[in-house]
Amino acid sequence: TSLPFHFLFQVQDFGLKHLLSMGSLRLLSLAGCPLLTTTGLSGLVQLQELEELELTNCPGATPELFKYFSQHLPCCMVIE
């Protein structure tokens, strides 16, 4: 299952919480979503089936967050 949410400027952390129930999600693009925070994005580690996560032009995606994802989602390719 894939969800392309790229450049949806109104997506906020609250909206991400609804995605966490989608355990079979494999591809997620949140590129260009300026309202997402590091805290909200860090919850995505619950999506253990995730294979690809795109976070380009996403201000909440910090170097620390990418390190966190590499530790907790080792099979997921995170696109900065």
trRosetta pair geometry for C-beta under 8 A, 3 or more apart (Angstrom, degrees):
i j d omega theta_ij theta_ji phi_ij phi_ji
1 22 6.7 -116 99 176 147 117
1 24 5.3 82 10 110 122 95
1 25 5.2 -71 85 -107 109 50
1 26 5.9 128 50 13 55 86
1 27 7.5 -157 103 35 43 77
2 25 7.5 108 -101 -158 29 74
2 26 6.3 -54 -73 69 73 83
2 27 3.5 -10 -115 68 101 112
2 28 7.2 -161 -153 -67 62 41
2 29 7.9 33 179 -5 100 93
3 19 7.1 -134 51 -124 163 119
3 22 7.7 64 -27 108 136 167
3 25 6.5 -30 1 -140 111 117
3 27 7.2 169 27 95 52 69
3 28 5.4 6 60 -116 94 73
3 29 7.3 -154 100 32 58 68
4 29 4.7 6 -131 47 64 121
5 8 5.0 -71 -178 19 77 128
5 11 5.6 66 170 -69 128 160
5 28 7.2 -1 15 -171 106 80
5 29 6.1 179 41 87 60 67
5 30 5.4 3 77 -102 111 61
5 33 6.4 14 126 -64 105 137
6 29 4.4 -33 -47 134 103 115
6 30 6.8 164 -87 -156 57 7
6 31 4.0 5 -127 56 107 92
6 32 5.5 66 -174 37 76 106
6 33 7.3 -118 -134 -38 36 92
6 54 6.9 -20 -81 99 115 127
7 31 6.6 -16 -36 100 73 81
7 32 3.9 3 -83 94 68 139
7 33 7.2 -128 -77 -63 15 63
8 11 4.7 72 97 -25 107 109
8 33 6.0 2 63 -101 70 101
9 32 7.6 -56 -78 141 71 89
9 33 6.9 -175 -108 -131 30 54
9 34 6.2 4 -142 27 79 101
9 35 7.1 93 174 -12 55 108
10 35 7.0 6 -158 13 22 148
11 15 5.0 -110 -153 70 73 150
11 16 7.5 84 170 -52 102 80
11 30 7.0 -130 103 -142 151 94
11 33 4.7 -39 64 -147 117 129
11 35 6.4 169 82 59 51 109
11 36 6.5 -7 111 -56 96 102
12 15 5.5 108 55 5 58 101
12 16 7.7 -109 111 -7 39 89
12 35 4.7 -57 -96 128 74 126
12 36 6.9 177 -143 -82 31 56
12 40 7.3 -128 161 -113 55 167
13 16 5.5 -51 -157 26 41 116
13 17 7.2 51 149 -29 65 93
13 35 7.7 -119 -19 133 69 86
13 36 6.2 125 -69 -136 66 61
13 37 5.6 -22 -63 29 125 98
13 39 6.7 7 -123 90 145 90
13 40 2.9 -126 -119 -95 98 136
13 41 8.0 -88 -109 -31 87 54
13 43 8.0 100 -162 16 92 132
14 17 5.9 -43 -166 14 38 116
14 40 8.0 -59 -21 -122 34 128
15 18 6.0 -48 -168 23 46 112
15 19 7.5 46 141 -20 66 100
16 19 5.4 -51 -162 27 49 116
16 20 7.2 61 146 -36 70 93
16 36 6.8 87 -45 -127 133 110
16 40 5.1 121 34 173 146 102
16 41 7.2 -120 -126 -87 166 41
16 43 6.2 123 127 70 122 122
16 44 6.9 -73 -173 -67 123 89
17 20 5.8 -39 -163 7 41 119
17 43 7.0 -20 -93 127 64 160
18 21 6.8 -48 -176 20 44 107
19 22 5.4 -53 -168 24 57 117
19 25 6.7 16 -178 -41 95 167
19 28 7.2 78 -174 -121 146 140
19 44 7.6 -8 99 -110 126 84
19 47 7.2 -27 136 -68 99 132
20 43 6.3 -59 -81 149 130 110
20 44 7.7 -133 -91 -108 85 42
20 46 4.9 27 -149 84 104 139
20 47 6.7 -119 -125 -56 55 87
22 25 4.3 64 120 -39 110 113
22 47 7.2 5 83 -115 80 110
23 47 7.1 -172 -128 -130 39 62
23 48 7.5 -4 -155 41 83 86
23 49 6.2 87 161 4 62 125
24 49 5.7 -33 -138 79 31 164
25 28 6.0 37 161 -56 123 109
25 47 5.4 -44 69 -152 113 126
25 49 6.4 132 63 78 48 106
25 50 6.1 0 105 -86 88 80
26 49 5.8 -66 -86 136 69 96
26 50 6.4 154 -144 -128 29 36
26 51 4.7 7 -174 13 86 107
26 52 7.2 38 146 26 70 81
27 50 7.7 136 -72 -150 21 71
27 51 6.4 -33 -69 61 69 93
27 52 4.8 5 -119 62 79 104
27 53 8.0 -170 -153 -73 42 42
28 44 7.3 -148 77 -147 156 131
28 47 7.3 37 -15 121 144 168
28 50 6.4 -41 8 -132 113 115
28 52 7.4 174 32 96 55 64
28 53 5.3 0 66 -116 95 73
28 54 7.2 -159 102 28 53 72
29 53 7.9 168 -87 -161 37 39
29 54 4.1 -1 -122 53 76 121
30 33 4.8 -63 178 17 83 134
30 36 6.2 14 169 -10 133 165
30 41 7.5 -171 88 -112 161 105
30 53 7.4 -4 14 -173 101 83
30 54 6.6 169 33 86 55 67
30 55 5.7 5 71 -104 98 66
30 58 5.7 51 116 -95 96 147
31 54 4.9 -33 -45 133 103 109
31 55 6.6 174 -85 -147 58 10
31 56 4.4 8 -129 57 106 84
31 57 5.7 60 -176 47 76 96
31 58 6.4 -109 -127 -41 32 102
31 79 7.8 -30 -75 97 111 115
32 56 7.1 0 -37 97 71 77
32 57 4.4 15 -81 96 63 124
32 58 6.8 -60 -16 -68 15 71
33 36 4.9 48 113 -8 111 116
33 58 5.5 13 53 -116 76 99
34 57 8.0 -50 -72 148 79 84
34 58 7.4 -153 -87 -136 36 49
34 59 5.7 42 -144 7 68 115
36 40 5.3 -125 -160 83 76 129
36 41 5.5 82 156 -56 116 99
36 58 5.9 -18 61 -168 121 109
36 59 7.8 152 66 58 71 72
36 60 4.4 -115 109 26 75 145
36 61 7.9 32 98 -38 116 79
37 40 4.7 97 54 9 79 101
37 41 6.9 -150 92 -3 40 89
37 60 4.5 -178 -149 -120 15 130
38 41 5.9 -60 -144 42 29 108
38 42 6.2 38 156 -32 65 105
38 60 4.8 -160 -51 -174 50 83
38 61 7.5 152 -99 -86 74 21
38 62 5.4 -9 -99 5 127 115
38 64 7.4 30 -155 77 139 107
38 65 5.2 -137 -143 -67 93 126
39 42 5.9 -51 -150 23 27 114
39 43 7.7 35 152 -25 55 96
39 60 8.0 -86 25 -161 54 123
40 43 6.2 -50 -172 16 37 114
40 60 6.7 -15 52 175 98 162
41 44 5.8 -29 -176 -2 54 117
41 55 7.1 63 -146 -119 142 135
41 58 7.4 113 -86 144 145 134
41 60 5.2 154 -13 122 129 120
41 61 6.3 -142 -178 -83 174 70
41 65 5.9 28 99 -158 126 142
42 45 6.6 -16 173 -7 58 108
42 65 6.3 -117 -77 -129 84 95
42 68 6.1 -26 -127 123 98 154
43 46 6.1 -16 171 1 68 113
44 47 5.4 -35 -175 19 68 114
44 50 7.0 35 164 -39 100 166
44 53 6.7 107 147 -126 148 147
44 69 7.6 -3 84 -106 110 106
44 73 7.6 -21 117 -50 90 148
45 48 7.8 35 166 -74 55 67
45 68 7.2 -89 -62 145 132 97
45 69 6.8 -151 -84 -112 93 60
45 72 4.1 -7 -142 128 131 135
45 73 5.7 -136 -125 -44 72 100
47 50 4.3 65 120 -37 108 115
47 73 7.6 15 79 -108 77 129
48 73 7.3 -155 -123 -114 47 80
50 53 5.7 27 168 -53 131 105
50 73 5.9 -22 72 -153 114 133
50 76 4.6 17 108 -104 94 129
51 75 6.7 -50 -114 133 63 92
51 76 5.9 -161 -145 -116 14 64
51 77 6.8 12 156 17 61 87
52 76 6.7 -177 -71 -162 19 76
52 77 5.0 -11 -108 62 74 96
52 78 8.0 165 -157 -83 46 30
52 79 7.0 24 -172 -16 91 107
53 69 7.1 -122 61 -155 146 146
53 73 7.4 36 -4 122 137 159
53 76 5.6 28 -3 168 107 124
53 77 7.4 175 28 87 65 49
53 78 4.9 -16 69 -113 101 72
53 79 6.9 -169 92 21 48 74
54 78 8.0 164 -86 -163 27 49
54 79 4.3 -12 -114 59 70 121
55 58 4.3 -85 -174 37 77 138
55 61 3.9 128 151 -84 132 155
55 78 6.6 -5 11 -175 115 93
55 79 6.6 159 26 80 63 64
55 80 6.4 -22 73 -118 94 41
56 79 6.1 -40 -38 127 96 98
56 80 6.5 86 -87 138 68 32
58 61 4.4 68 87 -7 103 115
60 65 7.4 75 141 -47 70 166
61 65 5.5 -125 -150 78 51 141
61 66 6.9 63 178 -54 91 90
61 80 6.8 179 139 -133 133 74
62 65 4.7 104 52 1 72 102
62 66 7.3 -135 97 -4 43 83
63 66 5.7 -52 -150 34 36 111
63 67 6.6 37 151 -18 65 103
64 67 5.7 -53 -152 35 34 113
64 68 6.4 38 148 -22 65 105
65 68 5.3 -51 -148 34 35 116
65 69 6.4 36 152 -19 66 102
66 69 5.7 -50 -148 35 33 112
66 70 6.5 36 152 -22 64 103
66 78 5.9 179 -135 107 83 145
66 80 6.3 -5 -96 -83 141 115
67 70 5.7 -53 -150 33 33 112
67 71 6.6 28 152 -16 64 106
68 71 5.9 -62 -154 37 30 109
68 72 6.1 -8 162 10 68 117
69 72 6.3 -75 -133 54 27 88
69 73 4.9 -32 -170 40 74 112
69 76 6.6 -85 173 81 105 123
69 78 5.0 76 116 -58 149 152
70 73 7.4 -49 -87 62 15 70
70 74 6.7 53 -180 -103 50 60
70 78 7.3 -100 -63 17 74 130
71 74 7.3 -15 -166 -66 13 87
73 76 3.8 -15 149 22 114 128
73 78 7.3 99 86 -52 125 111
